[in-house]
Amino acid sequence: MNNVIEIKGLTKIYNSSEIKVKAVDGIDINFKEGEFTAVVGPSGSGKTTFLNMLGGLDRPTEGEVIIGGVDVWKLSSRKLIDFRMNNIGFVFQSYNLIPVLTAGENVEFIMQLQGRPKKEREVRTKELLEAVGIGDRIKSRPSKLSGGQQQRVAVARALASKPEFILADEPTANLDSAATVGLLELMSQMNKKFNTTFIFATHDQRVMDKARRIVTIEDGKILKDEYFERE
Amino acid sequence: MFKYIKIAWRNLWRNTRRTLITSASVFFGVFFAIFMTSLQKGSFENMIGNMARFYSGYIQIQESEFKESPGVNHSFEMSAKLREAIDNNPNITSSTNRVETFALASNKEKSFPAFILGINPEQEDEKSGLSKHIVGGEYFKSGSKDLLVGKILAENLNLKVGDSLILLGQGFHGVTAVGIYKVAGLLDFPLPDLSKQIVYMDLLNCQEFASLQNRITSNVIIVDKTDVINNVIASLQPLRGDDIKIYSWQDLMPELLNLIEGKEASSAMIKSLLFMIIGFGILATIMMLMHERKRELGVMIAIGFQKSKLLLMMLTESAFIGIIGVLSSLVVSYPLMYYLYKNPIIVIGEMAETYKSMGFEPKISFSISPQIFYNPAITVLIIFMLISLYQIYYIAKLKVVDSLKG
């Protein structure tokens, strides 16, 4: 399988007034197409910072993030936003749907930004919402959906742009057990169905139990990088 | 484009109460500014109209030195071309010739200085309603040899209607002007100074008295709207000779112009203060809604919304607040101002007497000039443009990672 993401010497140093904090310390790692990876580690280990740099949200102090052959941090701000839109899907801990748009509109929105034709957008929105199990809530606003349902919409939105990979930062942190299990099952299915690469930052053992690769980070460095066979 | 408008419109109603309160502040600000300006402009128009109709006209044609040195020696003969141009100008509703001079008015052993005004009785009555000021005797007609005398002057001279008055003055080129005339009527004006010295004569009679033949000292022009004054003057300028000057009411009544400009300046300060308060209110709302949505804005940028488009959406949203406020204000204020324009408030009691004593009709007038309505709208637009600078700065400086932290 091809490398979707190549990371070389990724470093992030936060300069506070008196001390320098190395949140990510020279990480080298690759992610292959279709991987289902959990990035784990204690709070403050640097996993969210690592994910933000990987997703083109936070500029590294040093190092390269190469996605599909493009060194993303060499792109202009404008091109980087377009790059994220076309190549990276995001699932956030707090769902972060646009509250004034319905579930369907939230999913369709990113395709509108991509300039896809209306008919295609409508068909794909319907397909995705049905795939995540809430096809009947297409016209509901986020405020009318449960946390689990909102996170399902967020997954559908992340998949809508047909990204190279999806970054999910603590996606189950605000969900109850039943919703967590359902969401993990769903993402696992999506991973298999669309062969989309998933990378999670998580503390959740249930996520780790589903992951086929677990990267453990501590003090900004990779401590372990393990692969598992899963059903 | 439509999707930004749709999101902006829906965002507007996420906090209905806040949107309505902010729009209401714009509504009341614009409404108050319109009401205040309409009232002030209406009063000024009424004041100018009174003065123009009664005395100066909106435009006046004089011999070039008459303004500095009034007297029959600075009289002139109106050329046929200028006369024709005045008669054919569609904006001129009336024009009348006058002779102004001074004389000593005597009755028996009493003498007082008098301001003699030779007029066309019918035209002058139509223009200023002069006959309404008759308090004794009757108004005169063209060709009459009689006089109308100010009430206080008549009292000072012990004159009654039907008595004779001797006028002694200086005519054209120093010729002695003298005559004895019958008093046809007495006039009372709100301005005591006028009643104390005015004597009206028929124009031909006055020209004869001052040996002027066809000469006049001024031609007084009334136009249909004050905003055409400059155009009318410009159309007449090429036709006047070098010895003639054409003045607007502003040239002839600089004190009134200064008074108006002074009041307009103080009103502009009040309005500026009002809009400043409204502006800070709007700024507070915009700052609050930007801050509240920091995380949401960050998410939108993270998933691929360009900052420029995000800004466009936010500007559309704040523009909606302004548009709602301004449009609702115009919808309410225009019919109200139009009604008050058509039906001025009639002042009664002591206030009415004060108005009359100042020479004005006892009514509170309103104006419906277009700028009364579009000036506050433009001001609100400028306020929103200034506030948009904050939005531009906020979005330009927005860091996705920081905003995702909330």
Interface residues (C-beta under 8 A of the other chain):
Chain A: N52 G55 L57 D58 S77 R78 I81 D82 R84 M85 N86 F90 F92 S94 N96 I98 P99 V100 L101 F109 I110 Q112 L113 Q114 R157 S161
Chain B: K3 I7 R10 N11 R14 R295 E296 V299 M300 I301 A302 I303 G304 F305 Q306 K307 V400 V401 L404 G406
